[in-house]
Amino acid sequence: MELKAQTRTVLGKSTKKLRRQGITPAHIFGPGVESRSIQIETAKVRQLLHDGVPKKLTLSVGEAGVDGSFDVRLDHLHLDPVHGEILHIDFLVKRA
């Protein structure tokens, strides 16, 4: 399964605005990859979680001048403890 993401420039407490717009903040990191902030459509994340996270997940990160496709696993899903809303996702790049 492939999930599309974009590089995120909105950081810190301003990410609340992103969530209200239907965008989930995320982070990608791992061996051989520069750690970076990304964003994914919340509807796509909910669908992924509803269907069950597949063993093979490809994350395509599109940004100006640099595109990348990474085999990842969902490392951590941060949820609001009261409402259960998705706050943030961490993706770990799998080793080759």
Biotite code that builds the C-alpha atoms (Angstrom):
import biotite.structure as struc

atoms = struc.array([
    struc.Atom([0.000, 0.000, 0.000], chain_id="A", res_id=1, res_name="MET", atom_name="CA", element="C"),
    struc.Atom([1.214, 3.499, -0.792], chain_id="A", res_id=2, res_name="GLU", atom_name="CA", element="C"),
    struc.Atom([0.529, 6.585, 1.305], chain_id="A", res_id=3, res_name="LEU", atom_name="CA", element="C"),
    struc.Atom([1.261, 10.066, -0.061], chain_id="A", res_id=4, res_name="LYS", atom_name="CA", element="C"),
    struc.Atom([2.692, 12.834, 2.111], chain_id="A", res_id=5, res_name="ALA", atom_name="CA", element="C"),
    struc.Atom([4.123, 16.314, 1.735], chain_id="A", res_id=6, res_name="GLN", atom_name="CA", element="C"),
    struc.Atom([6.917, 18.086, 3.569], chain_id="A", res_id=7, res_name="THR", atom_name="CA", element="C"),
    struc.Atom([5.527, 20.046, 6.498], chain_id="A", res_id=8, res_name="ARG", atom_name="CA", element="C"),
    struc.Atom([6.628, 23.624, 7.186], chain_id="A", res_id=9, res_name="THR", atom_name="CA", element="C"),
    struc.Atom([4.104, 24.308, 9.945], chain_id="A", res_id=10, res_name="VAL", atom_name="CA", element="C"),
    struc.Atom([5.678, 23.314, 13.257], chain_id="A", res_id=11, res_name="LEU", atom_name="CA", element="C"),
    struc.Atom([4.955, 23.565, 16.978], chain_id="A", res_id=12, res_name="GLY", atom_name="CA", element="C"),
    struc.Atom([1.604, 24.667, 18.329], chain_id="A", res_id=13, res_name="LYS", atom_name="CA", element="C"),
    struc.Atom([0.557, 25.874, 14.875], chain_id="A", res_id=14, res_name="SER", atom_name="CA", element="C"),
    struc.Atom([-0.104, 22.246, 13.920], chain_id="A", res_id=15, res_name="THR", atom_name="CA", element="C"),
    struc.Atom([-3.539, 22.625, 15.563], chain_id="A", res_id=16, res_name="LYS", atom_name="CA", element="C"),
    struc.Atom([-4.547, 24.641, 12.502], chain_id="A", res_id=17, res_name="LYS", atom_name="CA", element="C"),
    struc.Atom([-3.430, 21.785, 10.250], chain_id="A", res_id=18, res_name="LEU", atom_name="CA", element="C"),
    struc.Atom([-5.552, 19.280, 12.171], chain_id="A", res_id=19, res_name="ARG", atom_name="CA", element="C"),
    struc.Atom([-8.599, 21.540, 11.802], chain_id="A", res_id=20, res_name="ARG", atom_name="CA", element="C"),
    struc.Atom([-7.955, 21.543, 8.033], chain_id="A", res_id=21, res_name="GLN", atom_name="CA", element="C"),
    struc.Atom([-7.950, 17.730, 7.914], chain_id="A", res_id=22, res_name="GLY", atom_name="CA", element="C"),
    struc.Atom([-4.184, 17.265, 7.858], chain_id="A", res_id=23, res_name="ILE", atom_name="CA", element="C"),
    struc.Atom([-2.265, 15.028, 10.255], chain_id="A", res_id=24, res_name="THR", atom_name="CA", element="C"),
    struc.Atom([1.279, 16.047, 11.228], chain_id="A", res_id=25, res_name="PRO", atom_name="CA", element="C"),
    struc.Atom([3.812, 13.238, 10.978], chain_id="A", res_id=26, res_name="ALA", atom_name="CA", element="C"),
    struc.Atom([7.518, 12.538, 11.110], chain_id="A", res_id=27, res_name="HIS", atom_name="CA", element="C"),
    struc.Atom([9.748, 10.201, 9.117], chain_id="A", res_id=28, res_name="ILE", atom_name="CA", element="C"),
    struc.Atom([13.115, 8.993, 10.361], chain_id="A", res_id=29, res_name="PHE", atom_name="CA", element="C"),
    struc.Atom([15.455, 6.044, 10.230], chain_id="A", res_id=30, res_name="GLY", atom_name="CA", element="C"),
    struc.Atom([18.738, 4.722, 8.895], chain_id="A", res_id=31, res_name="PRO", atom_name="CA", element="C"),
    struc.Atom([19.937, 6.469, 5.763], chain_id="A", res_id=32, res_name="GLY", atom_name="CA", element="C"),
    struc.Atom([17.145, 9.078, 5.866], chain_id="A", res_id=33, res_name="VAL", atom_name="CA", element="C"),
    struc.Atom([17.347, 12.634, 7.079], chain_id="A", res_id=34, res_name="GLU", atom_name="CA", element="C"),
    struc.Atom([14.713, 13.076, 9.775], chain_id="A", res_id=35, res_name="SER", atom_name="CA", element="C"),
    struc.Atom([11.949, 15.389, 8.572], chain_id="A", res_id=36, res_name="ARG", atom_name="CA", element="C"),
    struc.Atom([8.480, 16.658, 9.322], chain_id="A", res_id=37, res_name="SER", atom_name="CA", element="C"),
    struc.Atom([5.717, 15.658, 6.933], chain_id="A", res_id=38, res_name="ILE", atom_name="CA", element="C"),
    struc.Atom([1.933, 15.902, 6.689], chain_id="A", res_id=39, res_name="GLN", atom_name="CA", element="C"),
    struc.Atom([-0.732, 13.489, 5.483], chain_id="A", res_id=40, res_name="ILE", atom_name="CA", element="C"),
    struc.Atom([-4.444, 13.877, 4.813], chain_id="A", res_id=41, res_name="GLU", atom_name="CA", element="C"),
    struc.Atom([-6.291, 12.739, 7.944], chain_id="A", res_id=42, res_name="THR", atom_name="CA", element="C"),
    struc.Atom([-8.907, 10.875, 5.885], chain_id="A", res_id=43, res_name="ALA", atom_name="CA", element="C"),
    struc.Atom([-6.141, 8.725, 4.355], chain_id="A", res_id=44, res_name="LYS", atom_name="CA", element="C"),
    struc.Atom([-4.688, 7.994, 7.802], chain_id="A", res_id=45, res_name="VAL", atom_name="CA", element="C"),
    struc.Atom([-8.091, 7.001, 9.180], chain_id="A", res_id=46, res_name="ARG", atom_name="CA", element="C"),
    struc.Atom([-8.664, 4.699, 6.198], chain_id="A", res_id=47, res_name="GLN", atom_name="CA", element="C"),
    struc.Atom([-5.251, 3.098, 6.746], chain_id="A", res_id=48, res_name="LEU", atom_name="CA", element="C"),
    struc.Atom([-6.021, 2.469, 10.410], chain_id="A", res_id=49, res_name="LEU", atom_name="CA", element="C"),
    struc.Atom([-9.542, 1.239, 9.662], chain_id="A", res_id=50, res_name="HIS", atom_name="CA", element="C"),
    struc.Atom([-8.324, -1.273, 7.051], chain_id="A", res_id=51, res_name="ASP", atom_name="CA", element="C"),
    struc.Atom([-5.419, -2.365, 9.250], chain_id="A", res_id=52, res_name="GLY", atom_name="CA", element="C"),
    struc.Atom([-1.861, -1.213, 8.774], chain_id="A", res_id=53, res_name="VAL", atom_name="CA", element="C"),
    struc.Atom([-0.305, -3.470, 6.101], chain_id="A", res_id=54, res_name="PRO", atom_name="CA", element="C"),
    struc.Atom([3.044, -5.163, 6.623], chain_id="A", res_id=55, res_name="LYS", atom_name="CA", element="C"),
    struc.Atom([4.342, -3.439, 3.498], chain_id="A", res_id=56, res_name="LYS", atom_name="CA", element="C"),
    struc.Atom([3.710, 0.286, 3.569], chain_id="A", res_id=57, res_name="LEU", atom_name="CA", element="C"),
    struc.Atom([5.338, 2.710, 1.139], chain_id="A", res_id=58, res_name="THR", atom_name="CA", element="C"),
    struc.Atom([5.411, 6.382, 2.022], chain_id="A", res_id=59, res_name="LEU", atom_name="CA", element="C"),
    struc.Atom([5.846, 8.763, -0.927], chain_id="A", res_id=60, res_name="SER", atom_name="CA", element="C"),
    struc.Atom([7.040, 12.167, 0.174], chain_id="A", res_id=61, res_name="VAL", atom_name="CA", element="C"),
    struc.Atom([6.725, 14.844, -2.482], chain_id="A", res_id=62, res_name="GLY", atom_name="CA", element="C"),
    struc.Atom([8.447, 18.169, -2.083], chain_id="A", res_id=63, res_name="GLU", atom_name="CA", element="C"),
    struc.Atom([9.913, 20.824, -4.328], chain_id="A", res_id=64, res_name="ALA", atom_name="CA", element="C"),
    struc.Atom([13.006, 19.410, -5.979], chain_id="A", res_id=65, res_name="GLY", atom_name="CA", element="C"),
    struc.Atom([13.286, 16.297, -3.799], chain_id="A", res_id=66, res_name="VAL", atom_name="CA", element="C"),
    struc.Atom([10.911, 13.357, -4.021], chain_id="A", res_id=67, res_name="ASP", atom_name="CA", element="C"),
    struc.Atom([11.338, 10.160, -2.128], chain_id="A", res_id=68, res_name="GLY", atom_name="CA", element="C"),
    struc.Atom([9.627, 6.852, -1.682], chain_id="A", res_id=69, res_name="SER", atom_name="CA", element="C"),
    struc.Atom([10.345, 4.883, 1.477], chain_id="A", res_id=70, res_name="PHE", atom_name="CA", element="C"),
    struc.Atom([9.368, 1.493, 2.854], chain_id="A", res_id=71, res_name="ASP", atom_name="CA", element="C"),
    struc.Atom([8.228, 2.316, 6.370], chain_id="A", res_id=72, res_name="VAL", atom_name="CA", element="C"),
    struc.Atom([6.426, 0.956, 9.361], chain_id="A", res_id=73, res_name="ARG", atom_name="CA", element="C"),
    struc.Atom([4.159, 2.907, 11.657], chain_id="A", res_id=74, res_name="LEU", atom_name="CA", element="C"),
    struc.Atom([6.389, 3.445, 14.688], chain_id="A", res_id=75, res_name="ASP", atom_name="CA", element="C"),
    struc.Atom([4.106, 5.429, 16.970], chain_id="A", res_id=76, res_name="HIS", atom_name="CA", element="C"),
    struc.Atom([0.579, 6.774, 16.798], chain_id="A", res_id=77, res_name="LEU", atom_name="CA", element="C"),
    struc.Atom([-0.060, 9.692, 19.148], chain_id="A", res_id=78, res_name="HIS", atom_name="CA", element="C"),
    struc.Atom([-3.728, 10.005, 20.161], chain_id="A", res_id=79, res_name="LEU", atom_name="CA", element="C"),
    struc.Atom([-5.553, 12.606, 22.225], chain_id="A", res_id=80, res_name="ASP", atom_name="CA", element="C"),
    struc.Atom([-6.155, 10.800, 25.552], chain_id="A", res_id=81, res_name="PRO", atom_name="CA", element="C"),
    struc.Atom([-9.606, 12.346, 26.031], chain_id="A", res_id=82, res_name="VAL", atom_name="CA", element="C"),
    struc.Atom([-11.127, 12.435, 22.539], chain_id="A", res_id=83, res_name="HIS", atom_name="CA", element="C"),
    struc.Atom([-9.089, 9.736, 20.780], chain_id="A", res_id=84, res_name="GLY", atom_name="CA", element="C"),
    struc.Atom([-8.278, 12.038, 17.854], chain_id="A", res_id=85, res_name="GLU", atom_name="CA", element="C"),
    struc.Atom([-5.068, 11.422, 15.907], chain_id="A", res_id=86, res_name="ILE", atom_name="CA", element="C"),
    struc.Atom([-2.477, 14.003, 16.956], chain_id="A", res_id=87, res_name="LEU", atom_name="CA", element="C"),
    struc.Atom([0.722, 12.828, 15.272], chain_id="A", res_id=88, res_name="HIS", atom_name="CA", element="C"),
    struc.Atom([2.289, 9.808, 13.560], chain_id="A", res_id=89, res_name="ILE", atom_name="CA", element="C"),
    struc.Atom([5.910, 8.634, 13.513], chain_id="A", res_id=90, res_name="ASP", atom_name="CA", element="C"),
    struc.Atom([7.111, 6.498, 10.602], chain_id="A", res_id=91, res_name="PHE", atom_name="CA", element="C"),
    struc.Atom([10.333, 4.487, 10.830], chain_id="A", res_id=92, res_name="LEU", atom_name="CA", element="C"),
    struc.Atom([12.135, 3.692, 7.571], chain_id="A", res_id=93, res_name="VAL", atom_name="CA", element="C"),
    struc.Atom([12.828, -0.040, 7.281], chain_id="A", res_id=94, res_name="LYS", atom_name="CA", element="C"),
    struc.Atom([16.348, -1.217, 6.691], chain_id="A", res_id=95, res_name="ARG", atom_name="CA", element="C"),
    struc.Atom([17.014, -2.566, 3.216], chain_id="A", res_id=96, res_name="ALA", atom_name="CA", element="C"),
])
